[in-house]
Amino acid sequence: MKNLVLNNKVEMPILGFGVYQMNNSEECEQSVLTALETGYRLIDTAAAYQNETEVGNAVRKSGISREEIFITSKLWIQDAGYEKTLAAFEKTLNNLQTDYLDLYLIHQPFGDVFGAWQAMQELYYQGKIKAIGISNFQPDHVMDFIVNSKFTPAVNQIETHPFHQQIKTQEFLKTNKVQIQSWASFAEGRNNLFQNEVLASIGKQYNKSVAQVVLRWLIQRNIAVIPKSITKSRIQENFDVFDFELSQNDMIQIASLDTKDSLFFDHRNPEMVKSLSNYNF
């Protein structure tokens, strides 16, 4: 497994396991157990996913020492703010049955994010979080944080896949020592990703699936990935991406698929801001 070194020298696996939209408790717990048994050592969850407890149960049942597992969770909008963040963090720790997080992210760039960031910095200096970061922040928001908080986020988790490749954003983040991490690496199957002729043709050369090609493409770009699946064979398949390397020509072909637009939502759309801010769980 390749590890990335974050801007505070903490090491993070480049490949992890995501649990977004795993709403069935038994299914989530078993999927995480399968992932850990397969060899994944990064598990990505969030308060808004409502499955932190299941992740914690799986980690405990796996028998793997806590120190070997990198756990990420995220703070939701309604919990942004100094005091609310401290309370939300304690709830997350209780749910996950752990006394620290490896990475804690502000899930959305809305609400009192600076109050939340202050609380997260304090928790970081207390050793309760190994690294702190953000999710869904545009470059201008990232720079606002860097300049006005004097504390650079370790990670920015954003939509990144073959149809929205985030080339310029990745360059900006790299320049400012912020690690990019992909969500929706497979675009949730949109634009018929799994039937895409370019990706399928490349996969055929290496006897690999479209999913494996996409993950390998992201990893070769030094982008952290957290694919999700509830199917054992796919969980294992998604982990089997370190025994081949895409050529420069392969990378150029995949680059041609970039539309430079989100397939999900625009964080600068007022109606989307309103909708996300009104989401309760």
C-alpha positions in Angstrom: 0.0 0.0 0.0 1.3 3.4 -0.9 1.1 6.1 1.8 0.9 9.8 1.2 2.7 12.2 3.6 0.4 15.1 4.6 1.7 18.6 5.3 2.1 17.8 9.0 4.1 14.6 8.2 1.2 12.3 9.1 1.0 9.3 6.7 -2.3 8.5 5.0 -3.0 5.5 2.8 -3.6 6.6 -0.8 -6.4 4.0 -1.1 -9.2 3.7 1.5 -12.7 2.5 1.8 -15.8 4.8 1.8 -19.1 4.1 3.4 -21.3 6.9 1.9 -25.0 5.8 1.4 -24.5 2.6 3.5 -27.7 3.0 5.5 -28.2 -0.6 6.4 -26.4 -1.2 9.7 -25.6 -4.9 9.2 -24.6 -4.3 5.6 -22.3 -1.4 6.5 -20.6 -3.2 9.3 -20.0 -6.3 7.2 -18.7 -4.3 4.3 -16.1 -2.5 6.5 -15.1 -5.9 8.0 -14.6 -7.3 4.5 -12.6 -4.2 3.5 -10.3 -4.5 6.6 -9.9 -8.3 5.9 -9.0 -7.5 2.3 -6.2 -5.1 3.4 -7.8 -1.6 3.4 -6.4 0.5 6.3 -8.3 3.7 5.7 -12.0 4.0 6.5 -13.9 7.1 5.5 -17.2 8.0 7.2 -19.1 11.1 8.3 -21.6 12.2 10.9 -24.1 12.9 8.1 -23.8 9.3 6.8 -25.3 8.0 10.1 -23.1 5.0 10.2 -20.2 5.9 12.4 -21.3 3.4 15.0 -21.2 0.6 12.4 -17.7 1.6 11.4 -16.6 1.6 15.0 -18.2 -1.9 15.5 -16.4 -3.3 12.5 -13.0 -1.8 13.5 -13.4 -3.3 17.0 -14.5 -6.7 15.7 -11.7 -6.9 13.1 -9.1 -7.5 15.8 -6.7 -5.1 14.0 -5.1 -2.7 16.3 -6.5 0.8 16.3 -3.1 2.3 15.4 -3.0 0.4 12.1 -6.3 1.9 10.9 -6.7 5.4 9.6 -10.2 6.7 10.4 -11.7 9.8 8.8 -15.0 11.4 9.8 -16.6 14.7 8.9 -18.4 17.6 10.7 -21.8 18.5 9.2 -23.1 22.1 8.6 -25.4 22.3 11.6 -22.5 21.4 13.9 -20.2 24.1 12.6 -19.2 26.7 15.2 -16.7 26.5 18.1 -18.8 25.0 20.9 -21.0 22.9 18.6 -17.9 21.4 16.9 -16.4 20.3 20.2 -19.7 18.6 21.1 -20.1 17.0 17.7 -16.6 15.7 17.8 -17.1 14.0 21.1 -20.3 12.3 19.7 -18.3 11.1 16.7 -15.6 9.6 19.0 -18.3 7.9 21.0 -19.9 6.5 17.9 -16.6 5.2 16.5 -15.6 3.9 20.0 -12.2 5.5 19.8 -10.3 8.2 21.6 -8.9 9.9 18.6 -9.4 10.5 14.8 -6.8 10.3 12.2 -8.5 12.9 10.0 -11.4 15.2 10.7 -12.9 17.2 7.9 -15.4 20.1 7.6 -17.9 18.4 5.4 -19.3 21.5 3.6 -18.0 25.1 3.2 -21.1 26.6 4.8 -22.1 27.8 8.3 -19.6 28.9 10.9 -16.6 27.2 9.4 -14.1 29.4 11.1 -15.5 28.7 14.5 -15.4 25.0 13.6 -11.8 25.4 12.4 -10.7 27.0 15.6 -12.2 24.1 17.6 -10.6 21.5 15.3 -7.2 23.2 15.7 -7.5 22.9 19.5 -8.4 19.3 19.2 -5.4 18.8 16.9 -3.0 20.4 19.3 -4.5 18.2 22.1 -3.6 15.1 20.1 -7.3 14.1 19.6 -7.0 14.5 15.8 -3.9 13.6 13.9 -4.8 15.8 10.9 -7.6 18.2 10.1 -8.9 19.2 6.7 -11.9 20.2 4.6 -14.3 18.8 2.0 -16.0 20.4 -1.0 -14.1 23.7 -0.7 -13.3 25.6 -3.8 -9.8 27.1 -4.3 -10.9 30.6 -3.1 -12.4 29.1 0.1 -9.2 27.1 0.6 -7.1 30.3 0.3 -9.4 32.1 2.6 -8.8 29.4 5.2 -5.0 29.4 4.7 -4.6 33.2 4.8 -7.1 34.0 7.6 -6.7 31.1 9.9 -2.9 30.7 9.6 -3.5 27.0 9.5 -3.3 25.0 6.2 -5.8 22.1 5.8 -4.1 18.8 5.3 -6.7 17.4 2.9 -9.4 18.7 0.6 -11.9 16.0 -0.3 -13.6 16.9 -3.6 -15.5 15.4 -6.5 -12.8 13.9 -8.8 -13.4 11.4 -11.6 -12.7 11.0 -15.3 -15.5 13.4 -16.3 -14.5 16.0 -13.7 -10.7 15.7 -13.4 -9.9 18.8 -11.3 -6.6 19.4 -13.0 -6.2 23.1 -12.1 -7.6 22.6 -8.6 -5.1 19.8 -8.0 -2.3 22.1 -9.1 -3.5 24.8 -6.8 -3.8 22.4 -3.8 -0.4 20.9 -4.5 1.2 24.4 -4.6 -0.4 25.1 -1.2 0.5 21.8 0.3 -3.1 20.5 0.6 -3.6 16.8 -0.4 -6.5 16.2 -2.8 -8.8 13.3 -2.1 -11.4 12.1 -4.5 -15.1 11.4 -3.7 -17.3 9.8 -6.3 -14.2 8.3 -8.1 -16.6 6.3 -10.3 -19.0 9.3 -10.8 -21.5 6.9 -9.2 -21.8 5.3 -12.6 -23.0 8.5 -14.3 -22.3 9.1 -18.0 -22.2 5.3 -18.3 -18.7 5.3 -16.8 -18.6 1.5 -16.4 -19.4 1.1 -20.2 -17.1 3.8 -21.4 -15.2 2.6 -24.4 -11.9 4.4 -23.7 -11.7 3.1 -20.1 -12.9 -0.4 -21.1 -10.3 -0.6 -23.9 -7.5 0.5 -21.6 -8.6 -2.1 -19.0 -8.6 -4.9 -21.6 -4.9 -4.3 -22.2 -4.1 -5.1 -18.5 -7.0 -7.5 -17.9 -8.4 -5.0 -15.5 -12.0 -3.6 -15.0 -13.0 -0.1 -15.7 -13.2 0.5 -11.9 -9.6 -0.6 -11.5 -8.4 1.6 -14.4 -10.1 4.6 -12.8 -8.6 4.0 -9.4 -5.1 3.4 -10.9 -5.5 6.6 -12.9 -6.2 8.6 -9.8 -3.5 6.9 -7.8 -0.9 7.7 -10.5 -2.0 11.3 -10.3 -1.3 11.1 -6.5 -4.9 11.6 -5.7 -6.2 9.7 -2.6 -9.3 7.5 -3.3 -12.0 6.0 -1.1 -14.1 3.7 -3.3 -17.3 2.2 -1.8 -18.9 -1.1 -2.5 -21.1 -3.6 -0.6 -20.1 -6.5 -2.8 -17.2 -8.6 -1.5 -15.7 -9.3 -5.0 -15.7 -5.6 -5.9 -14.3 -4.6 -2.5 -11.4 -7.0 -3.3 -11.2 -5.9 -6.9 -10.9 -2.2 -6.0 -8.0 -3.1 -3.7 -6.1 -4.9 -6.5 -4.7 -1.9 -8.3 -1.0 -1.9 -7.4 0.2 -4.6 -9.8 -0.1 -2.6 -13.1 0.8 0.9 -14.3 -1.0 3.0 -16.9 1.1 4.3 -19.8 1.5 7.9 -20.7 -0.8 7.3 -23.7 -3.4 5.7 -21.4 -3.3 8.8 -19.2 -3.7 11.1 -22.2 -6.7 9.1 -23.4 -8.4 9.4 -20.0 -7.6 13.1 -19.9 -9.7 13.5 -23.1 -12.8 12.5 -21.1 -12.7 15.6 -18.9 -15.8 17.8 -19.1 -14.5 20.1 -16.3 -18.0 20.2 -14.8 -19.6 18.5 -11.8 -22.0 15.7 -12.4 -23.6 16.2 -9.0 -24.1 19.8 -7.8 -22.7 23.3 -7.8 -21.5 24.5 -4.3 -21.9 28.1 -5.6 -25.6 27.6 -6.5 -27.7 29.5 -3.9 -30.4 26.8 -4.0 -27.9 24.1 -3.4 -26.4 26.0 -0.5 -29.9 26.4 1.0 -30.7 22.7 0.4 -27.5 21.4 2.0 -27.8 23.8 4.9 -31.3 22.7 5.6 -30.4 19.0 5.6 -30.8 17.4 9.0 -30.2 13.8 10.1 
